[in-house]
Amino acid sequence: MADGNISALKFVPFNSMVDPSFWHKLCQVKLEIDKLSETERKIFGFYLNLKASVICVDYTSFNRECENKLNSTQYTTLEYLCNNNIAYSTNLLKSSGRIINFNSLNSLKELDKNEFLEKCSEYINNAIKTKEALCNPELLVQFFIITYADLKAYDFVYWFAFPTPSSLSYICLDKPQNLTAVLSSSQMQQLLHSHKDLSEQNQGFFMFEINENDNGSCNTLEFYMNSINKENCNRFYLCMLDPSNEKYCPGWPLRNLLALVACHRTDDFPINVICLRIGANFNNSFVLKLKIEGEYEGTKWIGWEKNTRDKFGAKRVNLKNSVDPVRLAESSVDLNLKLMKWRLVPDLDLSKINSQKCLLLGAGTLGCSVARCLMGWGVRHITFVDNGSVSFSNPVRQSLFNYDDCDLGQGAKYKAEAAANALKRIFPSMESSGIILDIPMPGHPTANIEHAKKLHELIENHDAVFLLTDSRESRWLPTLLASTLNKVAITAALGYDTYLVIRHGKSVSNSSKLGCYFCNDVTAPGNSKIDRTLDQQCTVTRPGVSYIASSLAVELFVSLLQHNLGAAAGPEEESLLGMIPHSIRGFLSHFNQITPATIASGQCIACSNIVKNEYLQDDEDFLKKVFESSTYLENLTGLTEMQRLTEELEILEFSEDEELE
């Protein structure tokens, strides 16, 4: 009712709120289960305190059991509630429903709506007459939907019904009053605190009793009907968690609650009703004193929802842009990240991660795992570089390949291309590509200069490069290029039961430059596969090591992105995701790891200024010299002279020892 001068009680009808995921699930059920059958199907919905009284449905509405969306109720003292204008409860209340999806629009239009509503209402009528609703009050709030789904156009026509009997009317004997004007502060606290002890299914509808000592307690509807009479009715209150927020106008569920009382009353006693509102509307909770007129018949029902034109009729929605599976996947794949941001890491910058273009050098065990982890973090642009083909030994360890990618008489697929295509099968909106390319290496005279130029171009056009190849020498040129182009590089290297993850490439914020993968070496890389047996040519490692190193590489990268300086953050600094180490060395034999930080070497054969300047002055001539002889780098950086001096010192020390003897 709009104000206290109107005696006839009015109710705020339910409105429907349909999440797009509901239609996607309906399409799936129609295609895979119902097919041509127009089967009545049980579903679930939820209602809560909003700006309008609504029942919500989404994809979980089709579950066989109602998904537990009821948040843990948080109770506080009344003073805290009033002073802070917040709710004592964040409950979503369950509502059972049924849906019939018709095969044609004509079938929906020709349906006798009144006959259908009366048939549906039998579920509520039976719950009222058998008193089942006293034990399970959720049965009082049921809804029904008739739909037609055009699966090609993703066009949906639907009509909700929220049945309630029409044979009863309700008169306000007194003006509605705010809850604070009827109950004392102590009684309201007792109302709130005793309500939390009720079972979940009894928290939507219940009773509150004020005893002779002016104390109060909540109980079930069954206790209410068995206890109330003309003599004690003034101290009994019928209670409802009210989904409406209009002043002194209760929500639609109260009609069926009052119908339950009317069906089983023995005396014509006045009914006190508390419409308890949760959320920010707690202070708008109010009390009614009602008289029920008429007799409960259970045969005449109303409840069809009005459409957007405020007339009784179906609604229509076209959701092609949001229900198409690919588009729906785009909005759903990052749900975990969004939930993480909502509650755990509110300042997490997902757009910074999503915009990254990542280059993965190596599409083997490390490359596959790194790609999957990057996808999980929301990276949508990944390029693989590899020149190998998928072998029969690969699929069990390399997660983006399967048996069909191997040589089945038509030739094995290239790893880079197979991995890129696998990402698109996982998530069609991925921008993934595979580049078949030999990475030129020191000490390999046949190395292709054009491939080196292509690699330079690839690193320049990406934001980050992951070095995931299976040999030391194949990491040299990418390390040099990343340092020269000031790009962040993440290297992951494996031993039998050890791993190393290190970040380098980009200059850090302080004056001390962090070392790269080669900074601790005193020899230049050469051809590591000459005169080696099969087990020496392959990376033989415990299976779990690659997954650990891959995930750490991605987590290190993402942590860098969440620092205000990005990849320029110094060693051991922290982002909102935690510490950002320079390197991570793990030892699976003891299940431990360390995070050392090392300073760049002035004689490094990959990132020192001497090497970078030579490359910048004449990249082609410089690279030819490196490819023809790996000792060129040692001579250029002074490692050869350092080794000579070290050997002379060892000889001198040995000679002195000889003389002492």
NORGI-V226846 format. One record per residue. RES is the residue in one small letter. PSI is psi as a letter, one per 20 degrees, with the letter a starting at -180 (NA if undefined). OMEGA is omega in radians with two decimals (none if undefined). D_LAST is the distance of its C-alpha to the last C-alpha in Angstrom with 2 decimals. Layout:
BEGIN
((RES/PSI/OMEGA/D_LAST) (RES/PSI/OMEGA/D_LAST))
END
This chain:
BEGIN
((m/q/-3.02/112.13) (a/h/3.08/111.90) (d/r/-3.01/113.15) (g/i/-3.09/114.74) (n/i/-3.13/118.35) (i/p/-3.03/118.24) (s/h/-3.12/119.00) (a/p/-3.10/118.05) (l/p/3.08/114.34) (k/q/-3.10/112.48) (f/q/3.08/109.14) (v/o/-3.10/106.39) (p/q/3.02/106.02) (f/q/2.91/102.67) (n/q/3.13/101.20) (s/q/3.02/98.72) (m/o/-3.02/95.26) (v/o/3.06/93.69) (d/q/3.14/90.04) (p/h/-3.13/89.50) (s/h/3.10/87.16) (f/g/-3.12/90.24) (w/h/3.09/91.85) (h/g/3.13/88.75) (k/h/3.10/88.65) (l/g/3.10/92.40) (c/g/-3.14/91.94) (q/g/3.13/89.23) (v/g/-3.13/91.45) (k/g/-3.08/94.40) (l/h/-2.97/92.51) (e/h/-3.04/90.52) (i/f/-3.03/92.72) (d/g/-3.11/96.29) (k/d/-3.10/96.97) (l/i/-3.12/100.81) (s/p/3.05/101.40) (e/m/-3.01/102.80) (t/p/3.00/101.18) (e/p/-3.05/101.41) (r/p/3.11/97.84) (k/p/3.10/96.67) (i/r/3.12/94.45) (f/q/3.04/93.21) (g/r/-3.13/93.39) (f/q/3.02/92.58) (y/q/-3.07/94.45) (l/r/-3.12/93.37) (n/o/3.09/94.39) (l/a/3.10/94.47) (k/h/3.05/96.78) (a/q/-3.12/99.04) (s/o/-3.01/99.58) (v/q/2.91/97.66) (i/p/-3.05/96.48) (c/q/3.01/93.26) (v/q/3.06/92.17) (d/a/-3.04/89.02) (y/h/3.14/87.20) (t/i/-3.13/86.43) (s/h/-3.10/90.19) (f/i/-3.14/90.26) (n/q/3.10/87.82) (r/h/3.04/89.26) (e/q/-3.12/88.22) (c/p/3.11/88.41) (e/p/-3.09/84.99) (n/n/3.09/84.05) (k/j/-3.09/84.47) (l/o/-3.13/85.60) (n/q/3.10/83.19) (s/p/-3.09/82.40) (t/p/-3.12/85.13) (q/o/-3.11/84.10) (y/q/3.10/86.48) (t/r/3.10/86.54) (t/q/-3.12/89.01) (l/h/-3.13/92.25) (e/g/-3.13/91.51) (y/h/3.13/88.30) (l/g/-3.07/90.20) (c/g/-3.09/92.99) (n/h/-3.06/90.86) (n/i/3.08/88.52) (n/l/3.13/91.11) (i/r/-3.06/88.93) (a/q/3.02/89.52) (y/i/-3.08/88.80) (s/q/3.08/88.35) (t/k/-3.05/87.02) (n/q/2.82/88.62) (l/p/-3.09/89.65) (l/p/-3.07/92.63) (k/q/3.05/92.99) (s/p/3.10/96.09) (s/q/-3.13/96.99) (g/r/3.06/98.61) (r/q/-3.10/99.82) (i/q/2.98/99.86) (i/p/3.12/101.87) (n/o/-3.07/100.73) (f/q/-3.11/103.68) (n/h/-3.13/103.46) (s/q/3.12/105.76) (l/h/3.12/106.89) (n/h/3.12/110.50) (s/h/3.12/109.71) (l/g/-3.10/108.40) (k/h/-3.06/111.39) (e/i/3.13/113.97) (l/p/3.05/112.58) (d/o/-2.99/115.12) (k/h/-3.14/113.12) (n/g/3.12/115.34) (e/g/3.13/115.31) (f/g/-3.13/111.55) (l/g/3.12/111.04) (e/h/3.11/113.26) (k/g/3.13/111.36) (c/h/-3.07/108.01) (s/i/3.13/109.40) (e/h/3.11/110.02) (y/g/3.13/106.35) (i/g/-3.13/106.88) (n/g/3.13/110.38) (n/h/3.13/109.20) (a/h/3.12/106.39) (i/g/-3.04/108.98) (k/h/-3.13/111.72) (t/i/-3.11/109.51) (k/j/3.09/107.80) (e/h/-3.14/104.42) (a/h/3.07/103.81) (l/h/3.14/104.00) (c/h/-3.13/100.89) (n/n/-3.05/99.23) (p/i/3.11/100.47) (e/h/-3.13/98.31) (l/i/3.12/101.09) (l/h/-3.10/103.36) (v/n/3.11/101.35) (q/q/-3.14/101.46) (f/r/-3.11/101.69) (f/q/-3.11/102.67) (i/p/2.92/101.89) (i/p/-3.04/103.63) (t/q/2.89/101.71) (y/p/-3.08/101.82) (a/o/2.99/98.61) (d/o/-2.98/98.69) (l/h/3.12/95.31) (k/g/-3.09/95.33) (a/i/-3.06/96.16) (y/l/-3.14/94.48) (d/p/-3.03/97.85) (f/p/3.01/98.81) (v/p/-3.06/102.14) (y/q/3.14/102.12) (w/p/3.12/104.31) (f/q/3.00/103.30) (a/p/3.11/105.67) (f/n/-2.94/105.24) (p/q/3.03/108.22) (t/q/-3.10/110.17) (p/q/-3.09/113.73) (s/j/-3.05/116.55) (s/i/-3.08/119.21) (l/q/3.01/117.94) (s/r/-2.98/118.15) (y/p/-3.08/116.60) (i/p/3.06/118.25) (c/o/3.13/116.54) (l/h/3.07/118.49) (d/r/3.05/116.73) (k/q/3.05/114.82) (p/q/-3.12/111.13) (q/q/3.06/108.94) (n/q/-3.09/105.33) (l/h/-3.11/103.26) (t/i/3.12/102.49) (a/i/-3.09/106.24) (v/g/-3.12/106.84) (l/q/3.06/103.82) (s/r/3.11/102.34) (s/g/3.13/98.70) (s/g/-3.13/97.97) (q/h/3.11/99.80) (m/h/3.09/97.94) (q/h/3.11/94.61) (q/h/3.09/95.86) (l/g/-3.08/96.93) (l/g/-3.04/93.54) (h/h/3.13/91.48) (s/h/3.11/93.63) (h/h/-3.09/93.78) (k/i/-3.12/90.05) (d/i/3.09/90.57) (l/q/3.08/92.92) (s/r/-3.06/91.65) (e/g/-3.09/90.64) (q/i/3.13/93.84) (n/j/-3.06/96.01) (q/i/3.10/94.51) (g/h/3.11/96.69) (f/p/-3.10/99.98) (f/a/3.10/100.44) (m/q/3.07/102.64) (f/p/-3.09/102.34) (e/p/3.03/104.42) (i/o/-3.07/105.21) (n/a/-3.04/106.02) (e/h/3.12/108.32) (n/j/-3.11/105.60) (d/k/2.97/105.02) (n/r/-3.10/101.67) (g/q/3.09/100.94) (s/q/3.12/99.05) (c/q/3.08/98.66) (n/a/-3.04/99.69) (t/r/3.07/100.53) (l/h/3.13/103.63) (e/g/3.09/104.70) (f/h/-3.14/104.82) (y/g/-3.08/106.81) (m/h/-3.14/109.47) (n/i/-2.99/109.84) (s/h/-2.97/110.14) (i/q/3.04/112.09) (n/a/-3.09/115.85) (k/h/-3.07/118.45) (e/h/-3.04/117.82) (n/j/-3.00/114.05) (c/h/-3.09/113.55) (n/h/-3.13/113.02) (r/j/3.08/109.70) (f/p/3.11/108.33) (y/p/2.99/106.61) (l/p/-2.99/105.89) (c/q/3.10/102.59) (m/p/2.93/101.03) (l/o/-2.91/97.84) (d/o/3.11/99.73) (p/i/3.13/98.32) (s/q/3.00/100.87) (n/j/3.06/100.44) (e/q/-3.04/104.03) (k/p/3.07/105.71) (y/j/3.03/107.69) (c/o/-3.09/107.62) (p/r/3.11/105.73) (g/r/-3.06/103.86) (w/h/-3.09/105.35) (p/h/-3.11/103.83) (l/h/-3.12/106.15) (r/g/-3.12/109.16) (n/h/3.06/108.01) (l/g/3.11/106.96) (l/h/3.09/110.47) (a/h/3.08/111.93) (l/g/3.12/110.09) (v/g/-3.11/111.70) (a/h/-3.11/115.11) (c/h/-3.00/114.99) (h/j/-3.13/114.43) (r/q/3.09/116.08) (t/h/3.12/118.83) (d/q/3.11/120.12) (d/m/-3.07/120.72) (f/q/3.07/118.36) (p/q/-3.11/116.68) (i/p/3.04/113.03) (n/p/-3.08/110.44) (v/p/3.01/107.60) (i/o/3.04/104.27) (c/n/-3.04/102.76) (l/p/-3.08/99.15) (r/p/-3.10/97.19) (i/r/-3.12/93.44) (g/b/-3.08/91.14) (a/i/-3.11/92.23) (n/j/-3.11/95.85) (f/g/-3.09/95.52) (n/i/3.09/97.82) (n/j/3.05/100.49) (s/q/-3.05/100.87) (f/r/-3.08/104.54) (v/p/3.10/107.10) (l/q/2.98/110.29) (k/o/-2.93/113.32) (l/q/2.96/114.91) (k/p/3.13/117.89) (i/p/3.11/117.77) (e/q/-3.13/120.97) (g/r/3.14/121.89) (e/q/3.11/120.92) (y/p/-3.13/117.81) (e/g/-3.13/118.91) (g/j/-3.12/115.69) (t/h/-3.12/117.52) (k/p/-3.04/117.58) (w/q/3.02/114.27) (i/r/3.05/113.02) (g/j/3.08/109.55) (w/p/-3.14/108.99) (e/q/3.05/106.69) (k/q/3.14/108.06) (n/a/-3.07/106.49) (t/i/3.09/105.36) (r/j/-3.14/109.03) (d/k/3.06/109.84) (k/q/3.11/111.93) (f/o/-3.11/111.62) (g/r/-3.09/109.86) (a/q/3.03/106.62) (k/r/-3.13/103.65) (r/q/3.10/101.84) (v/p/3.05/98.31) (n/o/-3.04/96.47) (l/k/-3.11/92.72) (k/h/-3.08/91.60) (n/i/-3.10/88.99) (s/i/-3.09/87.45) (v/i/3.02/88.15) (d/p/-3.01/87.02) (p/h/-3.14/83.97) (v/g/-3.14/81.61) (r/h/3.11/82.81) (l/h/3.09/82.72) (a/h/-3.14/79.13) (e/h/-3.13/78.24) (s/i/-3.04/79.62) (s/h/-2.99/78.08) (v/h/-3.11/74.51) (d/j/-3.11/73.27) (l/g/-3.13/75.04) (n/g/3.14/71.82) (l/h/3.14/70.54) (k/g/3.09/73.87) (l/h/3.09/73.90) (m/g/-3.12/70.37) (k/h/-3.10/71.61) (w/g/-2.97/74.80) (r/g/-2.97/73.25) (l/g/-3.08/69.44) (v/m/-3.05/68.37) (p/h/-3.09/71.50) (d/j/-3.13/69.69) (l/p/-3.11/68.12) (d/n/-3.10/68.82) (l/h/-3.13/69.72) (s/h/3.12/71.06) (k/h/3.10/67.68) (i/g/-3.08/66.16) (n/h/-3.06/69.16) (s/i/-3.06/69.05) (q/p/3.00/65.47) (k/o/-3.03/64.92) (c/p/3.10/61.80) (l/p/-3.12/59.99) (l/o/3.11/58.05) (l/o/-3.04/55.59) (g/p/3.14/55.39) (a/k/3.12/58.21) (g/b/-3.08/56.26) (t/g/3.13/55.36) (l/g/-3.09/54.28) (g/g/3.14/57.08) (c/g/-3.10/59.81) (s/g/3.11/58.71) (v/g/-3.14/58.24) (a/g/3.14/61.70) (r/g/-3.13/63.37) (c/h/3.08/61.80) (l/g/3.09/62.79) (m/g/3.13/66.34) (g/h/3.12/66.37) (w/i/3.06/65.61) (g/j/3.07/68.49) (v/p/-3.05/66.78) (r/j/3.14/69.39) (h/o/-3.10/67.83) (i/p/3.09/64.95) (t/p/3.09/63.80) (f/q/3.00/61.52) (v/p/3.14/59.43) (d/q/3.10/58.21) (n/j/-3.09/58.61) (g/r/3.10/58.26) (s/q/-3.12/61.01) (v/p/3.10/61.65) (s/r/-3.09/60.38) (f/h/-3.14/61.50) (s/i/-3.01/58.27) (n/g/-2.95/58.85) (p/h/-3.10/61.94) (v/h/-3.11/60.53) (r/h/-3.04/57.69) (q/o/-2.80/59.26) (s/i/-3.12/62.24) (l/i/-3.10/64.38) (f/q/3.02/64.74) (n/a/-3.04/66.74) (y/h/-3.10/67.48) (d/i/3.13/70.11) (d/i/-3.08/67.56) (c/r/-3.12/65.71) (d/o/3.13/66.64) (l/k/3.14/69.94) (g/i/-3.14/71.09) (q/j/-3.13/71.73) (g/p/3.13/68.16) (a/q/3.12/65.93) (k/q/3.05/66.44) (y/p/-3.09/63.97) (k/g/-3.07/62.01) (a/g/-3.11/62.74) (e/g/3.14/66.48) (a/g/3.13/66.71) (a/g/3.14/64.90) (a/g/3.12/67.17) (n/h/3.12/70.28) (a/h/3.11/69.14) (l/h/-3.14/68.97) (k/h/3.07/72.55) (r/h/3.11/73.71) (i/g/-3.13/72.21) (f/o/-3.00/73.80) (p/h/-3.10/76.17) (s/j/3.09/75.85) (m/p/2.97/72.15) (e/n/-3.10/71.30) (s/q/3.13/68.68) (s/q/3.13/67.78) (g/p/3.14/65.29) (i/p/3.11/63.66) (i/o/-2.97/62.30) (l/p/2.97/59.45) (d/p/3.06/56.08) (i/o/-3.12/53.54) (p/q/-3.02/51.78) (m/q/3.08/47.98) (p/q/3.12/45.03) (g/j/3.11/43.91) (h/n/-3.05/47.36) (p/h/-3.11/49.13) (t/j/-3.11/52.41) (a/q/-3.05/52.65) (n/o/3.13/56.13) (i/h/3.14/56.51) (e/h/3.08/59.93) (h/h/3.08/58.46) (a/g/3.12/56.10) (k/h/3.11/59.16) (k/g/3.12/60.97) (l/h/3.08/58.11) (h/g/-3.12/58.15) (e/g/-3.13/61.89) (l/g/-3.14/61.56) (i/h/3.14/58.98) (e/h/-3.07/61.08) (n/j/3.09/64.18) (h/q/-3.12/62.67) (d/h/-3.09/61.70) (a/q/3.11/58.56) (v/p/3.09/56.32) (f/p/3.14/54.53) (l/o/-2.97/51.52) (l/k/-3.12/51.82) (t/r/-3.02/50.64) (d/j/3.07/48.34) (s/q/-3.10/45.63) (r/g/-3.04/43.26) (e/h/3.14/44.33) (s/i/3.13/48.03) (r/i/-3.02/47.49) (w/g/-3.09/46.17) (l/g/3.08/49.52) (p/h/3.10/51.43) (t/g/3.10/48.76) (l/g/-3.09/49.05) (l/g/3.13/52.86) (a/g/3.12/53.16) (s/g/-3.13/51.05) (t/g/-3.11/52.99) (l/j/3.13/56.36) (n/l/3.10/55.42) (k/q/3.09/56.29) (v/p/3.10/54.95) (a/p/3.08/52.69) (i/o/3.12/51.74) (t/p/3.01/49.02) (a/p/-3.13/48.70) (a/q/-3.03/45.87) (l/q/2.88/45.31) (g/a/-3.14/42.59) (y/g/3.11/43.25) (d/k/3.12/43.73) (t/r/3.08/42.79) (y/q/3.07/44.66) (l/p/3.01/44.36) (v/p/-3.05/47.38) (i/q/3.08/46.92) (r/q/3.13/49.41) (h/a/3.10/48.91) (g/g/-3.07/50.84) (k/p/3.13/53.05) (s/p/3.14/52.03) (v/r/-3.01/51.98) (s/h/-3.11/53.97) (n/r/-3.05/51.17) (s/i/-3.11/48.96) (s/o/3.13/45.98) (k/p/3.14/46.36) (l/q/-3.12/45.38) (g/q/3.10/42.90) (c/a/-3.11/44.10) (y/h/-3.04/42.93) (f/i/-2.98/40.47) (c/h/-3.13/39.11) (n/j/-3.13/35.92) (d/q/3.09/35.13) (v/j/3.05/32.75) (t/q/3.10/34.30) (a/q/3.11/37.91) (p/q/3.09/40.04) (g/a/3.14/40.73) (n/o/-3.01/42.74) (s/i/-3.04/41.59) (k/j/3.10/43.93) (i/p/3.08/42.87) (d/k/3.11/41.79) (r/q/3.09/42.06) (t/r/-3.06/43.97) (l/g/-3.11/46.98) (d/h/3.09/45.25) (q/h/3.13/42.63) (q/h/-3.14/45.40) (c/q/3.04/47.49) (t/o/-3.13/46.73) (v/o/-3.00/46.45) (t/q/3.03/46.92) (r/p/-3.01/48.66) (p/h/-3.07/52.31) (g/i/-3.06/52.54) (v/g/-3.09/49.62) (s/h/-3.13/51.67) (y/h/3.11/54.61) (i/g/-3.11/52.52) (a/h/-3.13/50.80) (s/g/-3.12/54.17) (s/h/3.10/56.00) (l/h/3.12/53.29) (a/g/-3.13/53.36) (v/g/3.14/57.11) (e/h/3.08/57.11) (l/g/3.12/54.54) (f/g/-3.12/56.76) (v/h/3.10/59.93) (s/h/3.08/58.33) (l/g/-3.11/57.46) (l/h/-3.11/61.10) (q/j/3.04/62.35) (h/q/-3.10/60.35) (n/h/3.09/62.33) (l/i/-3.14/59.67) (g/c/-3.10/59.36) (a/i/3.11/56.22) (a/j/3.13/55.23) (a/q/-3.13/54.52) (g/r/-3.12/51.10) (p/q/3.09/48.58) (e/j/3.03/49.59) (e/r/-3.08/53.09) (e/q/2.95/56.05) (s/a/-3.13/59.23) (l/i/3.06/62.22) (l/i/3.11/60.53) (g/a/-3.06/57.44) (m/q/3.10/53.86) (i/n/-3.12/52.76) (p/r/3.02/49.03) (h/g/3.13/47.04) (s/q/3.11/45.46) (i/o/3.09/45.72) (r/p/-3.08/42.99) (g/q/-3.11/44.19) (f/o/-3.05/42.65) (l/h/3.14/45.29) (s/h/3.11/43.12) (h/j/-3.13/43.24) (f/l/3.08/46.41) (n/r/3.11/44.96) (q/q/3.11/44.44) (i/r/-3.10/42.96) (t/m/-3.13/44.31) (p/q/3.04/41.55) (a/p/-3.12/42.52) (t/q/3.14/40.38) (i/q/-3.13/41.03) (a/q/3.12/41.63) (s/p/3.09/38.83) (g/i/3.13/39.66) (q/k/3.14/37.95) (c/p/-3.11/39.68) (i/j/-3.12/40.90) (a/g/-3.00/44.19) (c/j/-3.13/45.43) (s/q/-3.14/43.80) (n/h/3.13/46.22) (i/g/-3.10/44.61) (v/g/-3.12/45.57) (k/h/3.13/48.95) (n/g/3.10/49.96) (e/g/3.13/49.22) (y/g/-3.11/51.33) (l/h/-3.12/54.15) (q/g/3.13/54.28) (d/n/-3.02/54.67) (d/g/-3.07/54.23) (e/g/-3.14/55.17) (d/g/3.14/52.92) (f/g/-3.10/49.98) (l/h/3.09/50.42) (k/g/3.13/50.69) (k/g/-3.14/47.31) (v/g/-3.09/45.76) (f/h/-3.14/47.46) (e/h/-3.11/46.42) (s/p/3.12/42.71) (s/h/3.13/40.86) (t/i/3.11/38.13) (y/g/3.13/40.82) (l/h/3.12/40.51) (e/g/3.12/36.74) (n/g/-3.09/37.22) (l/g/-3.04/40.19) (t/i/3.13/38.59) (g/j/3.12/35.21) (l/h/3.13/33.30) (t/g/-3.14/32.02) (e/h/3.13/30.56) (m/h/3.11/29.10) (q/h/3.13/27.39) (r/g/-3.14/26.04) (l/h/3.11/24.60) (t/g/3.13/23.04) (e/g/3.12/21.38) (e/h/3.12/20.09) (l/h/3.12/18.66) (e/h/3.12/16.87) (i/g/3.14/15.46) (l/g/3.13/14.47) (e/h/3.13/12.71) (f/g/-3.14/10.90) (s/g/3.13/10.02) (e/h/3.11/8.81) (d/h/3.13/6.46) (e/g/-3.11/5.32) (e/h/-3.13/5.32) (l/h/3.12/3.75) (e/NA/none/0.00))
END
